[in-house]
Amino acid sequence: MIIAISITLFFIILRFTVTVFNFVSNPKLRRVNRTYTEMVSILIPARNEEGNILNLLKSVHQQDYENYEVIIYDDESTDRTFSICSAYAAKHPHFRIIEGAKLPEGWTGKNYACYQLAKQAKGDYFLFLDADSTIKDSLINSAIYRMQVYKLALLSLFTNQVMQTAGEKTTVPLLHYLLLNLLPLRLVYLTRNPAIATACGQFMLFDAVVYQQNQWHELVKDKVVEDAEIMKTIKSASYKGEVLLANDMISCRMYKNYSEAISGFSKNSLAVFNYNIPGLFIYILVLIGGPMIVLMTLNFSLILFMAGLIMLTRIMISLSVGQNALYNVVLHPVQMFNLVVIAFLSVQKHLTKTNVWKGRFLRD
């Protein structure tokens, strides 16, 4: 019991320290007043996105960067995605849509879509956006400034998350919570070690010349968590990459209800652990089982200390990413329960070979 409590407190303090580092270092994309003129290719892979894609296209058209092209790749959609995008492109000369081909063996759908988009792009920068995102003024200028000043091959942003239903609020905050109390984001840029790497596929801005020389999506063509794998590959090749918080310049509504969120997170949570099932279970045990043991001690001082660190962690992370701190503190137990559900389903899908997303089986 003493050993379990000691391990639990050690990891809570360690994660709290990482959170404090991220909160103080404030790894956000800074807004700049400069205006750039480089050509930016905005590349959007889309599969069955009829409910999202128009909001993104309108936000791109309304933002303040002028020299850009938009290419949408319709990845064998079975809904109205193609017709919606075609109608919009017909009225806006910066936009065009290409119809996707049959997915080749050995590729995931998104990686192949991005690979095909890059072949069509003509820009100095390739900006890959998810179809459920919405962008705002200053985003592209600020991102290009960061790319040039820091000489980056890739800049990735963790977007602000839009949550409207109770199901979203009890699941989606896990993304930033696990990120910001496990990884000091500044170290992704500051260290050369490719093991210290992550990225967010919702916003990936590449130097086009470096991309074309290396074909990053082709190199990770079979990876489910392709964004982090690309960042690792970039660092392994001695290029510079950076990950920041979006500072409310791009937002995304990842899922629209509880079942979508559980299904979406469970498709790749085991992949984050490189399909190491014992590793995932040990992490869950330490993260959730440890605090349960502390609660069982009925030691008020110990429980208060633990609860205080967890609450402060939730507050700092919530403030950093523009989420409601009170909601995340109150809903913390429910979110931890949902994390267990996500981990269980992820393992189940892996073992039964039933990991499906948007009608396609994902290879592990």
TATA-V684913 format. One record per backbone hydrogen bond with DSSP energy under -0.5 kcal/mol. NH is the residue of the N-H (numbers start at 0). CO is the residue of the C=O. If there is no record, write none. Layout:
BEGIN
nh	co
NH	CO
NH	CO
END
This chain:
BEGIN
nh	co
4	0
5	1
6	2
7	3
8	4
9	5
10	6
11	7
12	8
13	9
14	10
15	11
16	12
17	13
18	14
19	15
20	16
21	17
22	18
23	19
24	20
25	21
26	21
27	25
28	244
39	66
40	38
40	124
41	39
41	68
42	40
42	126
43	41
43	70
44	42
44	128
45	72
51	48
52	48
54	51
55	51
56	52
57	53
58	54
59	55
60	56
61	57
62	58
62	59
67	65
68	39
69	93
70	41
71	95
72	43
73	71
73	97
74	45
74	72
75	73
83	79
84	80
85	81
86	82
87	83
88	84
89	85
90	86
90	87
91	87
91	88
94	91
95	69
97	71
99	73
99	97
106	103
107	220
111	107
112	108
113	109
114	110
115	111
116	112
117	113
118	114
119	115
119	116
120	116
123	38
124	38
125	205
126	40
126	124
127	125
127	203
128	42
128	126
129	201
130	44
132	129
133	250
135	248
138	135
141	137
142	138
143	139
144	140
145	141
146	142
147	143
148	144
149	145
150	146
151	146
152	239
153	239
154	204
155	241
156	202
157	243
158	156
159	249
161	251
162	160
168	164
169	165
170	167
171	167
172	167
173	170
174	171
176	172
177	173
178	174
179	175
180	176
181	178
182	178
184	182
186	183
187	184
188	184
188	185
189	185
190	186
195	192
196	194
202	199
203	127
204	154
205	125
205	203
206	152
207	123
207	205
210	206
211	207
212	208
213	209
213	210
214	210
217	214
218	214
219	215
220	217
222	219
225	223
228	224
229	225
230	226
231	227
232	228
233	229
234	230
235	231
236	232
237	234
238	233
241	153
243	155
244	26
245	157
248	245
250	133
251	159
252	131
253	251
260	256
261	257
262	258
263	259
264	260
265	261
266	262
267	264
268	264
271	267
272	268
272	269
273	270
274	269
275	272
276	274
279	275
280	276
281	277
282	278
283	279
284	280
285	281
286	282
287	283
288	283
289	284
291	287
292	288
293	289
294	290
295	291
296	292
296	293
297	294
298	293
299	297
302	298
303	299
304	300
305	301
306	302
307	303
308	304
309	305
310	306
311	307
312	308
313	309
314	310
315	311
316	312
317	313
318	314
319	315
320	316
321	317
321	318
322	317
324	322
327	323
328	324
329	325
330	326
331	328
334	330
335	331
336	332
337	333
338	334
339	335
340	336
341	337
342	338
343	339
344	340
345	341
346	342
347	343
348	344
349	345
350	346
351	347
352	348
352	349
353	348
354	348
355	353
356	359
359	356
361	354
362	360
END
